[in-house]
């Protein structure tokens, strides 16, 4: 079962970028690139060697492997519906959050290691947005732990840990916040635009300007895994309200993120940098509201 869980997570990580591209092309009235074009691009990068500047150190060379490794291990904590995850222990939701943070820190240090002013600006913005979005992520996890009484993703989404019609709205709002967090963590519109080529306005992409070949492939794959893991948690929260089964959660994770990101990128422009802080703080404020709503509901349930 754990092997099936891991396989579904990997398939979701590969399918979400393709669905985003196809959704964007369909809404723009274009033929667009093929569904698996991102896989061909990464395969091409994996065949190429890496080039390093003489000004960089071992930090720059190790960062892609650290980023991919942390994203992969973090994804192994996430269950798909009622399937058991490959890794699980009490408090693994905290380990999940800080594994993602470790990958971000590795990229930030690598960007600063290059000595480039552009990459330094990107690292500064990434650190700011990461610090702002982390409270929202932890509050969502706190809400799930509060409703279920567990601090492990496996136990939270086991199928019977979270119940009660009055908690459905809280779970749906928690899933909505997680999808909003995906936009920030994955560097998508309206926070960032992965297709931009202007260093002064880039955030995540500008930190990777000096990477090429296999290192750049590792960073791209890490981004796919991070997006899939957060998307699967959102899908698990939605599925827990009606059908907490893997065959419902797995396609839901792909559809919710793929369609929402594709639609937003086709209908909205990227925020000005000054507005990104407001956007992320609004997500954090919504996470606070969700947490206290869940707390008050649990308080009323206990009084009965």
C-alpha positions as CSV (number, residue, x, y, z in Angstrom):
1,X,0.0,0.0,0.0
2,X,2.8,2.4,0.8
3,X,4.4,1.6,-2.6
4,X,1.1,2.5,-4.3
5,X,0.9,5.7,-2.3
6,X,4.4,6.7,-3.4
7,X,3.6,5.8,-7.0
8,X,0.4,8.0,-7.0
9,X,2.3,10.9,-5.5
10,X,5.0,10.7,-8.2
11,X,2.4,10.4,-11.0
12,X,0.6,13.5,-9.6
13,X,3.9,15.4,-9.5
14,X,4.4,14.5,-13.2
15,X,0.8,15.2,-14.3
16,X,0.2,18.6,-12.6
17,X,2.6,20.7,-14.8
18,X,1.2,19.1,-17.9
19,X,-2.3,19.9,-16.9
20,X,-1.4,23.5,-16.2
21,X,0.2,23.9,-19.6
22,X,-2.8,22.3,-21.4
23,X,-5.3,24.4,-19.4
24,X,-3.4,27.6,-20.2
25,X,-3.2,26.7,-23.9
26,X,-6.9,25.8,-24.1
27,X,-8.1,29.0,-22.5
28,X,-5.8,31.1,-24.8
29,X,-7.1,29.4,-27.9
30,X,-3.7,27.9,-28.8
31,X,-2.7,24.4,-29.7
32,X,0.0,24.7,-27.1
33,X,2.8,22.3,-26.2
34,X,2.2,18.6,-25.6
35,X,1.1,17.3,-22.2
36,X,4.4,15.7,-21.4
37,X,6.7,18.4,-22.8
38,X,8.1,19.2,-19.3
39,X,9.3,15.6,-19.0
40,X,11.1,15.8,-22.4
41,X,12.7,19.1,-21.2
42,X,14.0,17.6,-18.0
43,X,15.2,14.5,-19.8
44,X,17.3,16.8,-22.0
45,X,18.7,18.6,-19.0
46,X,19.6,15.3,-17.3
47,X,21.8,14.4,-20.4
48,X,23.8,17.6,-20.0
49,X,26.6,18.3,-17.7
50,X,26.9,21.1,-15.1
51,X,29.0,24.3,-15.5
52,X,30.1,26.0,-12.3
53,X,31.5,29.5,-11.9
54,X,34.9,29.7,-10.2
55,X,33.4,32.1,-7.6
56,X,31.0,29.5,-6.3
57,X,31.8,27.0,-3.5
58,X,30.5,23.5,-2.5
59,X,27.3,25.2,-1.2
60,X,26.3,26.0,-4.8
61,X,27.0,22.5,-6.0
62,X,25.2,20.7,-3.2
63,X,22.0,22.9,-3.2
64,X,20.1,21.1,-6.1
65,X,20.7,17.7,-4.5
66,X,19.6,19.0,-1.1
67,X,16.5,20.6,-2.6
68,X,15.4,17.5,-4.4
69,X,16.2,15.3,-1.5
70,X,14.2,17.3,1.0
71,X,11.2,17.6,-1.4
72,X,11.3,13.8,-2.0
73,X,11.4,12.9,1.7
74,X,8.7,15.5,2.6
75,X,6.5,14.0,-0.1
76,X,6.9,10.5,1.5
77,X,5.1,11.8,4.6
78,X,1.9,12.6,2.6
79,X,-0.8,9.9,2.4
80,X,-3.0,9.6,-0.7
81,X,-6.5,9.3,0.7
82,X,-6.8,6.3,3.0
83,X,-3.5,4.8,1.8
84,X,-0.6,4.7,4.3
85,X,2.4,6.9,3.6
86,X,5.9,5.6,3.1
87,X,7.1,7.5,6.2
88,X,5.0,8.3,9.3
89,X,5.5,9.2,12.9
90,X,3.9,11.4,15.5
91,X,4.7,15.0,14.6
92,X,5.6,14.3,11.0
93,X,3.6,17.3,9.9
94,X,6.3,19.5,11.6
95,X,9.0,17.6,9.8
96,X,7.2,18.0,6.5
97,X,7.1,21.8,6.9
98,X,10.7,22.2,7.9
99,X,12.0,19.8,5.2
100,X,10.5,22.2,2.7
101,X,12.1,25.1,4.6
102,X,15.4,23.3,4.4
103,X,15.2,23.0,0.7
104,X,14.4,26.7,0.4
105,X,17.3,27.7,2.6
106,X,19.7,25.6,0.4
107,X,18.6,27.5,-2.7
108,X,18.8,30.8,-0.9
109,X,22.4,30.1,0.2
110,X,23.3,28.9,-3.3
111,X,22.0,32.1,-4.8
112,X,24.0,34.2,-2.4
113,X,27.0,32.0,-3.0
114,X,27.2,33.2,-6.7
115,X,27.9,36.8,-5.7
116,X,25.4,38.0,-8.2
117,X,23.3,41.0,-7.2
118,X,20.3,39.7,-9.2
119,X,20.3,36.3,-7.5
120,X,20.8,38.1,-4.2
121,X,17.6,40.0,-4.8
122,X,15.8,36.8,-5.7
123,X,17.1,35.1,-2.5
124,X,15.9,38.1,-0.4
125,X,12.4,37.9,-1.8
126,X,12.3,34.1,-1.5
127,X,13.3,34.4,2.2
128,X,10.6,37.1,2.8
129,X,7.8,35.2,1.2
130,X,8.9,31.9,2.8
131,X,8.8,33.6,6.2
132,X,5.3,35.1,5.5
133,X,3.8,31.9,4.2
134,X,5.2,29.6,6.9
135,X,2.7,30.7,9.6
136,X,-0.2,30.0,7.2
137,X,1.1,26.5,6.5
138,X,1.6,25.8,10.3
139,X,-1.8,27.1,11.1
140,X,-3.5,24.8,8.6
141,X,-1.5,21.9,10.0
142,X,-2.6,23.0,13.5
143,X,-6.2,23.1,12.4
144,X,-6.0,19.5,11.0
145,X,-4.3,18.3,14.2
146,X,-6.9,20.1,16.3
147,X,-9.9,18.5,14.5
148,X,-8.5,15.0,14.5
149,X,-6.4,14.9,17.7
150,X,-3.4,13.6,15.8
151,X,-0.1,15.1,14.6
152,X,0.6,12.6,11.9
153,X,-0.7,12.9,8.4
154,X,-1.5,9.2,8.3
155,X,-3.7,9.4,11.4
156,X,-5.3,12.7,10.4
157,X,-6.5,11.3,7.0
158,X,-7.1,7.7,8.1
159,X,-10.8,8.0,7.2
160,X,-12.4,8.2,10.7
161,X,-10.2,10.6,12.5
162,X,-12.1,13.7,11.2
163,X,-15.8,13.5,11.3
164,X,-18.8,15.7,11.8
165,X,-20.9,17.7,9.4
166,X,-20.1,21.0,11.1
167,X,-16.4,20.5,10.4
168,X,-16.8,20.2,6.6
169,X,-16.6,23.9,6.1
170,X,-13.4,24.1,8.1
171,X,-11.8,21.3,6.1
172,X,-12.8,22.9,2.8
173,X,-11.4,26.3,3.9
174,X,-8.2,24.5,5.0
175,X,-7.9,23.0,1.5
176,X,-8.4,26.4,0.0
177,X,-5.6,27.9,2.0
178,X,-3.3,25.0,1.0
179,X,-4.1,25.7,-2.7
180,X,-3.2,29.3,-2.1
181,X,0.0,28.3,-0.5
182,X,0.8,26.3,-3.6
183,X,0.8,29.5,-5.7
184,X,3.4,31.0,-3.4
185,X,5.6,27.9,-2.9
186,X,5.6,27.0,-6.5
187,X,6.2,30.5,-7.7
188,X,3.1,30.8,-9.9
189,X,0.9,33.8,-10.9
190,X,-0.1,36.0,-9.1
191,X,3.0,35.8,-6.8
192,X,5.6,35.0,-9.5
193,X,5.6,34.0,-13.1
194,X,7.9,31.1,-14.2
195,X,7.9,32.4,-17.8
196,X,9.3,35.8,-17.0
197,X,12.8,36.7,-18.2
198,X,13.3,40.0,-16.4
199,X,15.8,39.6,-13.5
200,X,14.6,42.6,-11.7
201,X,11.1,41.1,-11.2
202,X,11.9,37.4,-10.9
203,X,11.8,35.6,-7.6
204,X,12.3,31.9,-7.7
205,X,13.6,31.7,-11.2
206,X,16.3,34.3,-10.7
207,X,17.9,32.2,-8.0
208,X,18.5,29.4,-10.5
209,X,20.0,31.6,-13.3
210,X,23.5,30.1,-12.8
211,X,22.3,26.5,-12.8
212,X,22.1,24.3,-15.9
213,X,22.0,20.7,-17.0
214,X,21.4,18.1,-14.3
215,X,21.4,20.6,-11.5
216,X,18.6,22.6,-13.1
217,X,16.7,19.3,-13.7
218,X,17.0,18.5,-10.0
219,X,15.5,21.9,-9.1
220,X,12.6,21.5,-11.5
221,X,11.8,18.0,-10.2
222,X,11.9,19.3,-6.6
223,X,9.4,21.9,-7.5
224,X,7.1,19.3,-9.0
225,X,7.3,17.2,-5.8
226,X,6.7,20.1,-3.5
227,X,3.6,21.1,-5.6
228,X,2.3,17.6,-5.6
229,X,2.7,17.1,-1.9
230,X,0.8,20.3,-1.0
231,X,-1.8,19.6,-3.6
232,X,-2.3,16.1,-2.2
233,X,-2.8,17.5,1.3
234,X,-5.5,19.8,0.0
235,X,-7.1,17.0,-1.9
236,X,-7.0,14.8,1.3
237,X,-8.8,17.5,3.2
238,X,-11.5,17.8,0.6
239,X,-11.8,14.0,0.3
240,X,-12.1,13.7,4.1
241,X,-15.4,15.5,3.9
242,X,-17.1,13.0,1.7
243,X,-15.0,10.2,0.3
244,X,-11.6,9.6,2.0
245,X,-10.4,7.1,-0.6
246,X,-7.2,7.1,-2.6
247,X,-9.1,6.8,-5.9
248,X,-10.9,10.1,-5.1
249,X,-7.9,12.0,-3.6
250,X,-5.4,11.2,-6.3
251,X,-7.2,12.7,-9.3
252,X,-8.6,15.5,-7.2
253,X,-5.1,16.7,-6.3
254,X,-4.2,16.8,-10.0
255,X,-7.4,18.5,-11.1
256,X,-7.7,21.1,-8.4
257,X,-4.1,22.4,-8.7
258,X,-3.7,21.9,-12.5
259,X,-7.0,23.6,-13.3
260,X,-6.8,26.4,-10.7
261,X,-3.2,27.4,-11.6
262,X,-3.9,27.2,-15.3
263,X,-7.1,29.3,-15.0
264,X,-5.4,31.9,-12.8
265,X,-2.4,32.2,-15.1
266,X,-4.7,32.7,-18.1
267,X,-7.0,35.3,-16.5
268,X,-4.8,37.3,-14.2
269,X,-1.6,39.3,-14.4
270,X,1.2,38.9,-11.9
271,X,1.1,41.1,-8.9
272,X,3.4,44.0,-8.4
273,X,6.1,43.0,-6.0
274,X,4.7,45.4,-3.4
275,X,1.4,43.6,-3.5
276,X,2.8,40.1,-2.9
277,X,3.3,40.8,0.8
278,X,-0.4,41.7,1.1
279,X,-1.5,38.6,-0.9
280,X,0.5,36.3,1.4
281,X,-0.5,38.0,4.6
282,X,-4.2,37.7,3.5
283,X,-3.6,33.9,3.1
284,X,-2.1,33.8,6.6
285,X,-5.1,35.8,8.0
286,X,-7.5,33.3,6.4
287,X,-5.5,30.5,8.0
288,X,-5.9,32.2,11.4
289,X,-9.7,32.4,10.8
290,X,-9.8,28.7,9.8
291,X,-7.9,27.7,12.9
292,X,-10.1,29.6,15.4
293,X,-13.2,28.4,13.6
294,X,-12.1,24.9,14.1
295,X,-11.1,25.6,17.7
296,X,-14.6,27.1,18.5
297,X,-16.3,24.1,16.9
298,X,-14.2,21.7,18.9
299,X,-15.0,23.6,22.0
300,X,-18.8,23.4,21.4
301,X,-18.5,19.7,20.5
302,X,-16.7,19.1,23.8
303,X,-19.4,20.9,25.8
304,X,-22.1,18.6,24.4
